Amino acid sequence: MRRAFFLVPALLASATFPAVAEEAGRYALEKSPTGYVRMDTQTGEMSICEERGGQLVCKLAADERAAFQDELDRLQAKLTGLEQRLAAVENSPVLKPQNLLPTEEEFQRSLGYMERFFRKFLDIVREADKESGTPEKT
């Protein structure tokens, strides 16, 4: 039983090493005349790197930068469109506070509808009570 207790952590630890090893080998670095070229072996993206102050500083390659800029432009156009739609909704006369409440005439008319509905409903209930023989309550 004790052996199994110690084997489980060892098996779990060995299972994570391939993932770490794969991540460590993900990038390939090649020397170039101006510095280094770094390639992501999983995605194929390439970056141009230079050594500055003892550190490796990488920039996107020109074609990747163009693709990145295209995506930024697309998202900016989408954002501008959404902002314009939001402004149109916010400036809509329908949403103005003075248009949210009914006028006095509309309020009185709706009260009249409700009163008529309630009276008709009570008439129906009274008629049903008469048919079933239940005495009317006052």
Secondary structure, 3 states (H helix, E strand, C coil): CHHHHHHHHHHHHHHHHHHHHHHHCCEEEEEECCEEEEEECCCCCEEEEEEECCEEEEEECHHHHHHHHHHHHHHHHHHHHHHHHHHHHHCCHHHCHHHHCCCHHHHHHHHHHHHHHHHHHHHHHHHHHHHHCCCCCC
